[in-house]
């Protein structure tokens, strides 16, 4: 088997040659155009390479700058982290300080709204977390401080701090200090209120004041006691000397009369007995005062008809008076008994002392009346006189031991202990005594004793 092999094209004519030349020319033109295009592309590529190289160099420069900026940012970031740590630590310190401090502190903004507060302020102002941002005027508190908002507004307006001592509803005391809240550039941006508990100091001051007052009162009382003692010694020496002088005088007269075998011995002996009884009564009064002050004054408890006792005391008392003076003493009492519980001898002493005072300080012949009545719960005994009366300024001291009203003078006898003994006896019977008196008109002494049974009251002729 044979294979046909193709040979080069065969030019069969001039036309074929011409066409071939044209094709070659066209191919050459295309090749030339391609070469030109490749040349242009090569130039453009070279230019692009130059630009790329410049860009690369610029990027390298920017990269270095970026690395430098990154280093700076890293340094700044480290500094910020350190600063944030310091601020966080400072905030922790502030938070712990606010929690641990015993000073109640309240921060207000420029609108006087609550910004922040310590636990002690939370208690004083009854605060809860929801109260942050609320106006101070809407917050109730436990302080006696009605002007707290007005004071805060004044501090905000004038920038001057102020202090006040205030109390609380619980009886505590606080030193309140209101100061402007200043920013870093010294601008006022609110008010800071602090409340320091000064209760111990105030209580100590009050105790010191009470102690000073007590010391002053004790000093005055001591001075008064010394004055009273001096007055008492003067009165006692006079009162005791008078009957003693009389006793000595009568004893000497008796001695002379016995030696002469003449004279009215009976009258002299009666005078000696009378002065002896007077001296004995004075000594008994002093002993009663001593027993009262030592707590050794004994009261016996028995059922007593105070109406009958009063009538008997008046009758016995009349017997000791001159006829004209005795006629001026009358008694008014109930028909039925006025029963009380007490010591008959001591109640008799009360009535006798009141009658003695009425006679002592009344002009001769002026009426003196003893009235015995009752209320629903008390037996009431009144001794009414028309004597010199008692100055109003002296009535609150009337029942003090050794006190004598300034209008008494020196002519009246006694130690000034009779009314003191009367009051003590009455109070030891569960009763009380009061007085109504007008100077120059007379006095009414009224004794109230607890009554056992109610009775009807009638007038008994004196």
C-alpha positions in Angstrom: 0.0 0.0 0.0 1.4 3.4 -0.9 0.8 6.8 1.0 0.5 10.1 -0.9 2.8 12.8 0.5 1.7 16.5 0.0 4.4 18.7 -1.3 4.8 22.5 -1.3 2.0 24.4 -3.0 2.5 24.7 -6.5 2.2 28.0 -8.2 0.2 27.5 -11.2 -0.1 31.1 -12.2 0.7 34.7 -11.8 -2.5 35.3 -10.0 -1.6 32.8 -7.4 1.7 34.5 -6.9 0.1 37.9 -6.5 -2.3 36.6 -4.0 0.5 35.0 -2.1 2.4 38.3 -2.0 -0.6 40.2 -0.8 -1.0 37.7 2.0 2.6 38.0 2.9 2.3 41.8 2.9 -0.7 41.6 5.0 1.0 39.2 7.4 4.0 41.5 7.6 1.7 44.5 8.3 0.0 42.6 11.1 3.3 41.5 12.5 4.5 45.1 12.4 1.4 46.3 14.1 1.7 43.6 16.7 5.3 44.5 17.3 4.3 48.2 17.7 1.6 47.2 20.1 4.0 45.0 22.0 6.4 47.8 22.2 3.7 50.1 23.5 2.6 47.5 26.0 6.2 47.0 27.0 6.6 50.7 27.6 3.3 50.8 29.6 4.4 47.8 31.5 7.7 49.5 32.3 5.8 52.6 33.4 3.5 50.5 35.5 6.5 48.8 37.0 7.9 52.2 37.9 4.6 53.2 39.5 4.4 49.9 41.3 7.9 50.4 42.5 7.1 53.9 43.7 3.9 52.6 45.3 5.8 49.8 47.0 8.3 52.3 48.3 5.5 54.5 49.5 3.8 51.5 51.2 7.1 50.6 52.8 7.3 54.2 54.1 3.7 54.1 55.3 4.3 50.7 56.9 7.2 52.2 58.9 5.0 55.1 59.8 2.2 52.8 60.8 4.6 50.7 62.9 5.7 53.9 64.6 2.1 54.9 65.2 1.3 51.4 66.5 4.2 51.7 68.9 2.9 55.1 70.1 -0.7 53.7 70.4 0.7 50.7 72.3 2.5 53.1 74.7 -0.7 55.3 75.0 -2.8 52.1 75.5 -0.4 51.0 78.3 -0.6 54.4 79.9 -4.4 54.3 79.6 -4.5 50.8 81.1 -2.4 52.0 83.9 -4.5 55.1 84.4 -7.7 53.0 84.3 -6.2 50.8 86.9 -5.4 53.8 89.1 -8.9 55.2 88.6 -10.4 51.8 89.4 -8.3 51.5 92.6 -9.3 55.1 93.5 -13.0 54.2 92.9 -12.5 51.1 95.1 -10.9 53.2 97.8 -13.8 55.8 97.5 -16.4 53.0 97.6 -14.8 51.4 100.6 -14.4 54.8 102.3 -18.1 55.6 101.8 -19.1 52.2 103.1 -16.8 52.2 106.1 -17.2 55.9 107.2 -19.4 56.6 110.2 -20.1 60.0 108.7 -23.5 60.3 106.9 -22.7 62.0 103.6 -25.1 63.1 100.9 -24.1 64.4 97.4 -26.5 66.7 95.6 -26.3 68.0 92.0 -26.9 71.6 91.0 -30.7 70.9 90.9 -30.4 69.6 94.5 -31.1 66.1 93.4 -29.5 63.1 95.1 -26.4 61.9 93.3 -24.7 59.6 95.8 -24.9 58.8 99.5 -23.2 56.7 102.3 -24.9 53.9 104.2 -25.3 56.2 107.3 -27.0 58.8 105.1 -29.2 56.1 103.7 -30.4 55.4 107.2 -30.9 59.1 108.2 -32.7 60.0 104.9 -34.6 56.6 104.5 -33.0 56.3 101.0 -33.3 53.4 98.5 -31.3 53.0 95.2 -34.4 54.4 93.3 -34.0 57.7 95.2 -30.9 58.6 93.2 -31.9 61.5 91.0 -34.9 62.5 93.2 -35.1 66.1 94.5 -34.0 66.5 98.1 -37.4 68.1 98.8 -39.1 64.8 98.1 -36.9 62.8 100.5 -38.1 62.3 104.1 -35.6 62.1 106.9 -35.2 61.4 110.6 -33.7 64.8 111.5 -35.1 67.8 113.2 -33.9 69.9 110.3 -36.8 71.5 108.4 -34.4 74.0 106.7 -32.1 71.4 105.1 -33.2 72.2 101.5 -33.1 76.0 102.1 -29.6 75.7 103.6 -28.4 73.6 100.7 -29.8 76.1 98.2 -28.0 78.9 100.1 -24.7 77.1 99.9 -25.2 76.5 96.2 -26.0 80.1 95.6 -23.2 81.8 97.6 -20.6 79.1 97.6 -20.1 79.4 101.4 -20.1 76.4 103.7 -22.3 76.4 106.8 -22.6 74.3 110.0 -25.5 73.6 112.3 -26.1 71.4 115.4 -29.3 69.5 114.9 -31.2 66.7 116.6 -33.0 63.6 115.3 -36.3 62.0 116.1 -34.4 59.2 117.9 -32.8 61.7 120.3 -29.4 61.8 118.7 -27.3 64.9 117.9 -25.5 65.7 114.7 -23.1 68.4 113.5 -24.4 69.1 110.0 -21.9 70.7 107.5 -23.0 71.8 104.1 -20.3 72.7 101.6 -20.2 73.4 97.8 -19.2 70.5 95.6 -16.3 71.8 93.4 -15.1 70.3 90.2 -11.4 70.1 89.0 -11.7 73.5 87.5 -13.1 75.0 90.7 -16.7 75.2 89.4 -19.5 74.6 91.9 -21.5 71.6 90.6 -23.6 70.7 93.6 -23.6 70.5 97.4 -22.1 68.0 99.8 -23.9 67.4 103.1 -22.2 65.6 106.0 -23.7 64.7 109.4 -21.2 63.8 112.2 -22.8 62.1 115.2 -22.0 64.2 118.2 -24.4 62.6 120.6 -21.8 61.5 123.1 -20.4 65.0 123.2 -23.8 66.6 123.6 -24.8 64.2 126.2 -21.6 64.8 128.1 -22.2 68.6 127.8 -25.8 68.1 129.1 -24.5 65.9 131.9 -21.9 68.5 132.7 -24.5 71.3 132.6 -26.8 69.2 134.9 -23.8 68.5 137.2 -23.0 72.3 137.2 -26.7 73.1 137.9 -26.8 70.5 140.6 -23.6 71.8 142.1 -24.9 75.4 142.0 -28.2 74.2 143.6 -26.2 72.2 146.2 -24.1 75.3 146.9 -27.2 77.5 147.2 -28.8 74.8 149.4 -25.7 74.6 151.5 -25.6 78.4 151.9 -29.3 78.4 152.7 -28.8 75.5 155.2 -26.0 77.5 156.9 -28.2 80.5 157.0 -31.1 78.4 158.3 -28.8 76.9 160.8 -27.7 80.2 162.0 -31.3 81.5 162.2 -32.3 78.3 164.0 -29.5 78.6 166.5 -30.4 82.2 167.1 -34.1 81.4 167.5 -33.4 78.2 169.5 -31.1 80.0 171.9 -33.8 82.7 172.4 -36.7 80.3 172.7 -34.9 78.0 175.1 -33.4 80.8 177.1 -36.8 82.4 177.8 -38.3 79.5 179.8 -35.0 78.7 181.3 -34.6 82.3 182.6 -38.2 82.1 183.9 -37.5 78.8 185.6 -34.3 80.1 187.2 -36.2 83.3 188.4 -39.1 81.4 189.8 -36.7 78.9 191.5 -34.9 81.8 193.1 -38.2 83.3 194.3 -39.3 79.9 195.6 -36.0 79.6 197.4 -36.4 83.1 199.0 -40.0 82.4 199.9 -39.2 79.2 201.5 -36.4 80.9 203.5 -38.8 83.6 204.6 -41.7 81.2 205.1 -44.0 83.5 203.1 -45.4 84.1 199.6 -47.9 82.5 197.3 -46.0 79.3 196.6 -48.9 77.8 194.6 -48.8 80.4 191.9 -45.0 80.3 191.7 -45.1 76.5 191.3 -47.8 76.8 188.6 -45.5 79.2 186.7 -42.6 76.8 187.0 -44.7 74.0 185.7 -46.0 76.1 182.9 -42.5 77.1 181.8 -41.3 73.6 182.2 -44.1 72.3 179.9 -43.2 75.0 177.4 -39.6 74.0 177.4 -40.7 70.3 177.1 -42.9 71.2 174.1 -40.0 73.0 172.4 -37.7 70.0 172.9 -40.4 67.6 171.6 -40.6 69.7 168.4 -36.8 69.5 167.9 -36.9 65.7 168.5 -39.8 65.3 166.0 -37.7 67.2 163.4 -34.8 64.9 164.1 -36.9 61.8 163.9 -38.5 62.9 160.6 -35.1 63.7 159.0 -33.7 60.4 160.1 -36.7 58.4 159.0 -37.5 57.3 162.5 -40.9 59.0 162.8 -43.4 56.3 163.7 -47.1 56.5 162.7 -49.5 54.0 164.3 -52.5 52.8 162.2 -55.9 52.7 163.9 -59.4 53.7 162.9 -60.1 57.2 164.1 -63.2 59.5 164.1 -61.5 62.7 163.0 -64.6 64.7 163.8 -64.7 63.6 167.4 -60.9 64.0 167.7 -61.1 67.5 166.3 -63.9 68.5 168.6 -61.9 67.2 171.6 -58.8 69.0 170.5 -60.7 72.3 170.2 -62.2 71.8 173.6 -58.9 71.1 175.3 -57.2 73.9 173.4 -59.9 76.4 174.7 -59.0 75.5 178.3 -55.5 76.8 177.7 -56.7 80.2 176.5 -58.0 83.2 178.4 -61.7 83.5 178.4 -62.0 86.1 175.6 -59.7 84.2 173.4 -61.4 80.9 174.1 -64.8 82.3 173.1 -63.4 83.2 169.7 -62.6 79.6 168.8 -65.5 77.6 167.3 -65.9 74.3 165.6 -68.2 72.9 162.9 -68.4 69.2 162.4 -70.6 66.3 161.2 -73.1 64.4 163.3 -71.9 61.0 162.0 -68.3 59.9 162.4 -65.6 60.9 159.9 -63.5 57.7 159.9 -59.9 57.7 158.8 -56.9 55.5 159.4 -54.1 56.9 161.4 -52.3 57.9 164.6 -54.6 59.7 166.9 -51.8 61.4 168.9 -50.1 62.6 165.7 -53.3 63.9 164.2 -54.1 65.7 167.5 -50.6 67.2 167.2 -51.5 68.5 163.7 -54.7 70.2 164.9 -53.0 71.6 168.0 -50.2 73.1 165.9 -52.6 74.7 163.4 -54.7 76.1 166.2 -51.6 77.4 168.0 -50.5 79.2 164.9 -54.0 80.7 164.3 -54.1 82.1 167.8 -50.4 83.2 167.7 -50.8 85.3 164.5 -54.4 86.6 165.1 -55.4 89.7 167.1 -57.0 88.9 170.4 -60.8 88.3 170.0 -60.7 87.6 166.2 -62.7 84.5 165.2 -60.9 81.2 164.6 -63.0 78.4 163.3 -62.3 74.7 162.8 -64.5 73.2 160.1 -64.7 69.4 159.5 -66.4 68.3 156.3 -66.1 65.5 153.7 -66.0 64.9 150.0 -66.7 61.6 148.3 -63.2 60.3 149.2 -61.7 62.6 151.8 -62.2 64.0 155.3 -61.4 67.7 155.2 -60.3 69.7 158.3 -60.0 73.5 157.9 -58.6 75.9 160.4 -59.7 79.5 159.4 -58.3 82.6 161.1 -58.5 86.4 160.6 -54.9 87.0 161.4 -52.0 88.8 159.8 -52.0 86.4 156.7 -49.0 85.2 154.8 -47.2 87.0 151.9 -47.7 85.3 148.6 -44.0 85.2 148.0 -43.6 83.1 151.2 -46.4 80.6 150.7 -44.3 78.1 148.7 -41.8 78.0 151.5 -44.3 77.8 154.3 -43.8 74.1 155.1 -40.0 74.2 155.0 -38.2 73.5 158.3 -37.2 76.5 160.3 -38.9 78.9 157.9 -40.6 82.0 159.3 -42.5 84.5 157.1 -40.9 87.9 157.0 -44.1 89.6 158.4 -44.0 87.5 161.6 -41.3 89.6 163.3 -39.5 88.5 166.5 -42.5 88.8 168.9 -43.9 85.4 167.9 -42.3 82.4 169.7 -41.3 79.1 168.1 -38.6 77.5 166.0 -40.5 77.7 162.7 -40.9 73.9 162.5 -44.6 73.5 163.4 -45.9 73.5 159.9 -43.1 71.3 158.6 -44.1 68.7 161.2 -47.8 69.1 160.3 -47.1 68.5 156.6 -44.9 65.5 157.3 -47.6 63.9 159.6 -50.4 64.5 157.1 -48.4 63.1 154.1 -47.5 60.0 156.2 -51.3 59.5 156.6 -51.6 59.5 152.8 -53.1 63.0 152.9 -52.1 66.5 151.9 -52.3 70.0 153.2 -52.8 73.3 151.4 -53.2 76.9 152.4 -55.1 80.0 151.2 -53.9 83.3 152.6 -54.2 87.0 152.0 -51.8 89.2 153.9 -53.7 91.4 156.4 -56.9 89.4 155.9 -56.3 85.9 157.3 -55.4 82.3 156.4 -57.2 79.0 155.8 -55.2 75.8 156.3 -56.9 72.8 154.8 -56.0 69.1 155.7 -57.2 66.3 153.4 -57.2 62.7 154.7 -58.4 59.6 153.0 -62.0 58.8 154.2 -63.2 55.4 155.1 -67.0 56.0 155.2 -69.2 58.9 153.8 -71.2 60.8 156.4 -73.7 63.6 156.5 -72.5 67.0 157.7 -74.3 69.3 160.2 -73.2 72.3 162.3 -72.1 71.6 165.8 -72.3 74.6 168.2 -69.0 75.6 169.6 
